[in-house]
Amino acid sequence: MPIIKVFVKYRFSIIWAIIILVLSGLSGDTVAQISFLNIPHFDKIVHAGIYFILCSIIIYESEFFKSKYTAKALSLIALISIMYGIIMELMQEYVFIKRSNDLFDIIANSTGAAFSIFAFVIYKRIKARNLDLLQNQ
């Protein structure tokens, strides 16, 4: 597949990945100002949500949403999301100013990706069951 077609096909995944890059690159001072909620570990919920969205967009753009999927394909999508999260954490440690990496952020990112895969599999099973019910009527 030519590179331009890949960019077109996965444009929303790429846009979301860029948004994650920008958010990950915000200085520690800016992040502290944004943290207006005093909920303990709220940032971990945000991390999980961001990577849930990333993985869900990739699934949708991969056309597995409309057709059959394999465990291998879903594992690859989860791995891509998780690796991107690890890269962002490493960039926070070594590239971005006033940022540091956090193992628990990586765990939260991975959890968000895993929940996305889980939600997709449940969705597909419910959809298949409903189609079977409609066909048997």
C-alpha positions as protocol buffer text, in pm:
chain_id: "A"
residue {
  index: 1
  type: MET
  ca { x: 0 y: 0 z: 0 }
}
residue {
  index: 2
  type: PRO
  ca { x: 155 y: 334 z: -100 }
}
residue {
  index: 3
  type: ILE
  ca { x: 241 y: 559 z: 193 }
}
residue {
  index: 4
  type: ILE
  ca { x: -11 y: 827 z: 92 }
}
residue {
  index: 5
  type: LYS
  ca { x: -292 y: 569 z: 103 }
}
residue {
  index: 6
  type: VAL
  ca { x: -180 y: 466 z: 451 }
}
residue {
  index: 7
  type: PHE
  ca { x: -195 y: 830 z: 566 }
}
residue {
  index: 8
  type: VAL
  ca { x: -539 y: 874 z: 413 }
}
residue {
  index: 9
  type: LYS
  ca { x: -676 y: 547 z: 551 }
}
residue {
  index: 10
  type: TYR
  ca { x: -542 y: 607 z: 903 }
}
residue {
  index: 11
  type: ARG
  ca { x: -577 y: 986 z: 908 }
}
residue {
  index: 12
  type: PHE
  ca { x: -781 y: 1000 z: 1230 }
}
residue {
  index: 13
  type: SER
  ca { x: -541 y: 765 z: 1409 }
}
residue {
  index: 14
  type: ILE
  ca { x: -252 y: 984 z: 1297 }
}
residue {
  index: 15
  type: ILE
  ca { x: -429 y: 1302 z: 1407 }
}
residue {
  index: 16
  type: TRP
  ca { x: -505 y: 1148 z: 1748 }
}
residue {
  index: 17
  type: ALA
  ca { x: -143 y: 1030 z: 1779 }
}
residue {
  index: 18
  type: ILE
  ca { x: -27 y: 1386 z: 1708 }
}
residue {
  index: 19
  type: ILE
  ca { x: -264 y: 1518 z: 1975 }
}
residue {
  index: 20
  type: ILE
  ca { x: -115 y: 1266 z: 2219 }
}
residue {
  index: 21
  type: LEU
  ca { x: 235 y: 1381 z: 2118 }
}
residue {
  index: 22
  type: VAL
  ca { x: 145 y: 1746 z: 2183 }
}
residue {
  index: 23
  type: LEU
  ca { x: -20 y: 1667 z: 2518 }
}
residue {
  index: 24
  type: SER
  ca { x: 276 y: 1450 z: 2621 }
}
residue {
  index: 25
  type: GLY
  ca { x: 513 y: 1730 z: 2533 }
}
residue {
  index: 26
  type: LEU
  ca { x: 345 y: 1995 z: 2747 }
}
residue {
  index: 27
  type: SER
  ca { x: 580 y: 2119 z: 3017 }
}
residue {
  index: 28
  type: GLY
  ca { x: 527 y: 2004 z: 3373 }
}
residue {
  index: 29
  type: ASP
  ca { x: 423 y: 2357 z: 3470 }
}
residue {
  index: 30
  type: THR
  ca { x: 145 y: 2360 z: 3211 }
}
residue {
  index: 31
  type: VAL
  ca { x: 22 y: 2017 z: 3317 }
}
residue {
  index: 32
  type: ALA
  ca { x: 12 y: 2130 z: 3681 }
}
residue {
  index: 33
  type: GLN
  ca { x: -210 y: 2425 z: 3581 }
}
residue {
  index: 34
  type: ILE
  ca { x: -447 y: 2196 z: 3390 }
}
residue {
  index: 35
  type: SER
  ca { x: -486 y: 1960 z: 3688 }
}
residue {
  index: 36
  type: PHE
  ca { x: -789 y: 2139 z: 3829 }
}
residue {
  index: 37
  type: LEU
  ca { x: -949 y: 1825 z: 3973 }
}
residue {
  index: 38
  type: ASN
  ca { x: -818 y: 1699 z: 4304 }
}
residue {
  index: 39
  type: ILE
  ca { x: -907 y: 1336 z: 4230 }
}
residue {
  index: 40
  type: PRO
  ca { x: -621 y: 1103 z: 4327 }
}
residue {
  index: 41
  type: HIS
  ca { x: -453 y: 946 z: 4023 }
}
residue {
  index: 42
  type: PHE
  ca { x: -697 y: 1118 z: 3786 }
}
residue {
  index: 43
  type: ASP
  ca { x: -415 y: 1142 z: 3533 }
}
residue {
  index: 44
  type: LYS
  ca { x: -412 y: 761 z: 3508 }
}
residue {
  index: 45
  type: ILE
  ca { x: -780 y: 764 z: 3411 }
}
residue {
  index: 46
  type: VAL
  ca { x: -698 y: 1025 z: 3147 }
}
residue {
  index: 47
  type: HIS
  ca { x: -408 y: 813 z: 3017 }
}
residue {
  index: 48
  type: ALA
  ca { x: -631 y: 505 z: 2991 }
}
residue {
  index: 49
  type: GLY
  ca { x: -900 y: 707 z: 2813 }
}
residue {
  index: 50
  type: ILE
  ca { x: -658 y: 859 z: 2563 }
}
residue {
  index: 51
  type: TYR
  ca { x: -517 y: 519 z: 2466 }
}
residue {
  index: 52
  type: PHE
  ca { x: -863 y: 361 z: 2463 }
}
residue {
  index: 53
  type: ILE
  ca { x: -957 y: 621 z: 2202 }
}
residue {
  index: 54
  type: LEU
  ca { x: -634 y: 567 z: 2003 }
}
residue {
  index: 55
  type: CYS
  ca { x: -680 y: 192 z: 1988 }
}
residue {
  index: 56
  type: SER
  ca { x: -1051 y: 227 z: 1905 }
}
residue {
  index: 57
  type: ILE
  ca { x: -978 y: 464 z: 1616 }
}
residue {
  index: 58
  type: ILE
  ca { x: -716 y: 225 z: 1476 }
}
residue {
  index: 59
  type: ILE
  ca { x: -963 y: -63 z: 1497 }
}
residue {
  index: 60
  type: TYR
  ca { x: -1229 y: 141 z: 1320 }
}
residue {
  index: 61
  type: GLU
  ca { x: -993 y: 255 z: 1045 }
}
residue {
  index: 62
  type: SER
  ca { x: -858 y: -98 z: 1002 }
}
residue {
  index: 63
  type: GLU
  ca { x: -1198 y: -207 z: 875 }
}
residue {
  index: 64
  type: PHE
  ca { x: -1223 y: -481 z: 1136 }
}
residue {
  index: 65
  type: PHE
  ca { x: -1517 y: -282 z: 1260 }
}
residue {
  index: 66
  type: LYS
  ca { x: -1708 y: -382 z: 946 }
}
residue {
  index: 67
  type: SER
  ca { x: -1565 y: -727 z: 875 }
}
residue {
  index: 68
  type: LYS
  ca { x: -1411 y: -1029 z: 1045 }
}
residue {
  index: 69
  type: TYR
  ca { x: -1114 y: -981 z: 1270 }
}
residue {
  index: 70
  type: THR
  ca { x: -846 y: -1210 z: 1401 }
}
residue {
  index: 71
  type: ALA
  ca { x: -687 y: -1225 z: 1744 }
}
residue {
  index: 72
  type: LYS
  ca { x: -350 y: -1170 z: 1574 }
}
residue {
  index: 73
  type: ALA
  ca { x: -471 y: -848 z: 1409 }
}
residue {
  index: 74
  type: LEU
  ca { x: -622 y: -715 z: 1731 }
}
residue {
  index: 75
  type: SER
  ca { x: -305 y: -804 z: 1919 }
}
residue {
  index: 76
  type: LEU
  ca { x: -103 y: -608 z: 1664 }
}
residue {
  index: 77
  type: ILE
  ca { x: -331 y: -306 z: 1703 }
}
residue {
  index: 78
  type: ALA
  ca { x: -300 y: -324 z: 2082 }
}
residue {
  index: 79
  type: LEU
  ca { x: 78 y: -360 z: 2052 }
}
residue {
  index: 80
  type: ILE
  ca { x: 97 y: -52 z: 1828 }
}
residue {
  index: 81
  type: SER
  ca { x: -99 y: 154 z: 2083 }
}
residue {
  index: 82
  type: ILE
  ca { x: 105 y: 22 z: 2377 }
}
residue {
  index: 83
  type: MET
  ca { x: 438 y: 80 z: 2202 }
}
residue {
  index: 84
  type: TYR
  ca { x: 332 y: 434 z: 2113 }
}
residue {
  index: 85
  type: GLY
  ca { x: 253 y: 492 z: 2481 }
}
residue {
  index: 86
  type: ILE
  ca { x: 594 y: 361 z: 2584 }
}
residue {
  index: 87
  type: ILE
  ca { x: 764 y: 584 z: 2326 }
}
residue {
  index: 88
  type: MET
  ca { x: 574 y: 885 z: 2461 }
}
residue {
  index: 89
  type: GLU
  ca { x: 686 y: 804 z: 2815 }
}
residue {
  index: 90
  type: LEU
  ca { x: 1048 y: 771 z: 2702 }
}
residue {
  index: 91
  type: MET
  ca { x: 1020 y: 1103 z: 2519 }
}
residue {
  index: 92
  type: GLN
  ca { x: 889 y: 1262 z: 2839 }
}
residue {
  index: 93
  type: GLU
  ca { x: 1201 y: 1142 z: 3016 }
}
residue {
  index: 94
  type: TYR
  ca { x: 1462 y: 1224 z: 2752 }
}
residue {
  index: 95
  type: VAL
  ca { x: 1319 y: 1480 z: 2508 }
}
residue {
  index: 96
  type: PHE
  ca { x: 1049 y: 1699 z: 2663 }
}
residue {
  index: 97
  type: ILE
  ca { x: 1130 y: 1973 z: 2911 }
}
residue {
  index: 98
  type: LYS
  ca { x: 1016 y: 1942 z: 3275 }
}
residue {
  index: 99
  type: ARG
  ca { x: 860 y: 1600 z: 3212 }
}
residue {
  index: 100
  type: SER
  ca { x: 945 y: 1257 z: 3344 }
}
residue {
  index: 101
  type: ASN
  ca { x: 836 y: 906 z: 3262 }
}
residue {
  index: 102
  type: ASP
  ca { x: 615 y: 699 z: 3488 }
}
residue {
  index: 103
  type: LEU
  ca { x: 571 y: 322 z: 3484 }
}
residue {
  index: 104
  type: PHE
  ca { x: 214 y: 363 z: 3606 }
}
residue {
  index: 105
  type: ASP
  ca { x: 138 y: 584 z: 3304 }
}
residue {
  index: 106
  type: ILE
  ca { x: 256 y: 299 z: 3080 }
}
residue {
  index: 107
  type: ILE
  ca { x: 31 y: 60 z: 3271 }
}
residue {
  index: 108
  type: ALA
  ca { x: -264 y: 300 z: 3236 }
}
residue {
  index: 109
  type: ASN
  ca { x: -196 y: 344 z: 2862 }
}
residue {
  index: 110
  type: SER
  ca { x: -181 y: -33 z: 2817 }
}
residue {
  index: 111
  type: THR
  ca { x: -500 y: -80 z: 3018 }
}
residue {
  index: 112
  type: GLY
  ca { x: -682 y: 169 z: 2796 }
}
residue {
  index: 113
  type: ALA
  ca { x: -569 y: -17 z: 2483 }
}
residue {
  index: 114
  type: ALA
  ca { x: -669 y: -352 z: 2633 }
}
residue {
  index: 115
  type: PHE
  ca { x: -1013 y: -220 z: 2730 }
}
residue {
  index: 116
  type: SER
  ca { x: -1059 y: -97 z: 2374 }
}
residue {
  index: 117
  type: ILE
  ca { x: -988 y: -445 z: 2236 }
}
residue {
  index: 118
  type: PHE
  ca { x: -1216 y: -600 z: 2497 }
}
residue {
  index: 119
  type: ALA
  ca { x: -1499 y: -356 z: 2418 }
}
residue {
  index: 120
  type: PHE
  ca { x: -1461 y: -421 z: 2046 }
}
residue {
  index: 121
  type: VAL
  ca { x: -1477 y: -799 z: 2090 }
}
residue {
  index: 122
  type: ILE
  ca { x: -1787 y: -768 z: 2311 }
}
residue {
  index: 123
  type: TYR
  ca { x: -1946 y: -533 z: 2056 }
}
residue {
  index: 124
  type: LYS
  ca { x: -1880 y: -777 z: 1769 }
}
residue {
  index: 125
  type: ARG
  ca { x: -2022 y: -1070 z: 1969 }
}
residue {
  index: 126
  type: ILE
  ca { x: -2338 y: -880 z: 2059 }
}
residue {
  index: 127
  type: LYS
  ca { x: -2377 y: -766 z: 1699 }
}
residue {
  index: 128
  type: ALA
  ca { x: -2332 y: -1125 z: 1570 }
}
residue {
  index: 129
  type: ARG
  ca { x: -2584 y: -1257 z: 1822 }
}
residue {
  index: 130
  type: ASN
  ca { x: -2838 y: -993 z: 1720 }
}
residue {
  index: 131
  type: LEU
  ca { x: -2786 y: -1079 z: 1352 }
}
residue {
  index: 132
  type: ASP
  ca { x: -2839 y: -1447 z: 1430 }
}
residue {
  index: 133
  type: LEU
  ca { x: -3161 y: -1363 z: 1615 }
}
residue {
  index: 134
  type: LEU
  ca { x: -3286 y: -1156 z: 1321 }
}
residue {
  index: 135
  type: GLN
  ca { x: -3203 y: -1427 z: 1069 }
}
residue {
  index: 136
  type: ASN
  ca { x: -3375 y: -1697 z: 1275 }
}
residue {
  index: 137
  type: GLN
  ca { x: -3704 y: -1506 z: 1294 }
}
